[in-house]
Each structure stands twice: as structure tokens, then as C-alpha cells.
Amino acid sequence: AQLATVQMPSGIPVATVALNGVANAAMLAARMLALADDGLAEKQEQKKTERAAAIEKKDAELQNKW
């Protein structure tokens, strides 16, 4: 399946996520649907902000360990 994806001819868009990347696949699908749904777009933006804050918090915790 991976080989078929990288050999896809021009003009046929392919979105790929990591193996066992169900969370990323869900975010990608929601992001595409949000293009036509303002309410979903707002929720996407809120989740994006929450994920960024969580990453910053984890980074700060790791920096304090060293």
C-alpha cells in the first residue's frame, strides 16, 4: 500500500498518515470537513490551541528535568 501511495500519478491527491496513526487520520479528516463547516472549524482551532499548549507544557517539564 505504501508503494502504491508514492507511485500515485499527478492529479490524484493522496493524504497519508503513519501506521497506527488513527488520531492523526481523524484530525486530517476533521480539518478537511471544517473547510465547509464553520462550527467544526472553530472546534478545530480550539483543539489546535489546546494541543499546542499541551506540547509546550511537556517541553517545559522535559527542560526542567535536565
Buried (B, 14 or more C-beta within 10 A) or exposed (E): EEEEEEEEEEEEEEEBBEEEEEEEBEBBEBBEEBEEEEEBBEEBEEEEEEEEEEEEEEEEEEEEEE
